[in-house]
């Protein structure tokens, strides 16, 4: 279980208002336990990906949903193909 | 050994920080592992670009590298990027997560059994995989097996049922219809290789080889045979017993039946089959003199033929 504090410790470049906005828009899907946000390992990597998209690749906030949506489609397709392939085997 | 970071980024040694940043961004966009899942070399290139950028974007370390105080590889140890998560910066961490089944956490809303997109995937790919699976596991007809069977002459004339012993020891009962010829192929349905997954068995293809006979010859569905007769039978005629493929036959030989004369026995050739009527048996007489006979010789010495003829008349070759 990863808390908001751990997440902030991992990413020094992460600003809380950014994170809250991404959660609000569904880019990061955290769970709420009582009053705390709880993250999975995949959410941590998701935050890392978004930070890299924004800071390294200069994908701005307007373009971010498009990029994430395309990526999500790509990975959904990969998972599905893997499932079908597993059925095959 | 890590490569020269300037070479990795493709910038000159006196490149301005903006140029380095720009070159790194260009490479990062191209090779980011999360954007290139399944391409191992993209991950390698991205890591190298990250390490190079890490070194060159820090003025202090870039200066030390330029002075030769540190090498490119030494800098790789420093965990770059956002806070040193496992795998370091840009190691495709998200890809490893998203490729797992629980990656569906960030799947499309429509992902799942009821979604429209999901249905399209299923249609598109399930068809492809299903066709392949069907080809592999569906019913498949067995192979046709080829065999040879030697058929006795009289079996081909009268028809017969013979056993064919297969290489696996199985015996196959082969019904030979009358009138078969060498090279003809009989098809026995379902007697070939076994079918797979409930498919029908293949056929047994049996090529026939009909043997010769000692004194019978085939002419289509007719049979030809020489019939030896004694001198007395030939001159005087009378009842003779003729052996045929269908048993002995009594017939009356006309008087003065010369050698070479042909007699037709209707229906005594190849047996009838289906719509085809039976063939005929043609007998060609051959007069035999037999062993020397004193009385015959005595008679012939004093014998004057009634109508003396030259049997070789007309056999002239001319000049």
Interface residues (C-beta under 8 A of the other chain):
Chain A: X9 X10 X11 X12 X13 X14 X29 X40 X41 X42 X43 X44 X45 X46 X48 X49 X51 X52 X56 X57 X58 X68 X69 X71 X72 X73 X74 X75 X76 X77 X78 X79 X80 X81 X82 X84 X87 X88
Chain B: X24 X25 X28 X29 X32 X34 X35 X37 X38 X81 X82 X83 X84 X85 X89 X90 X93 X94 X95 X96 X97 X98 X99 X100 X101 X102 X103 X104 X105 X106 X107 X108 X111 X117 X118 X121 X125 X126 X129 X132 X133
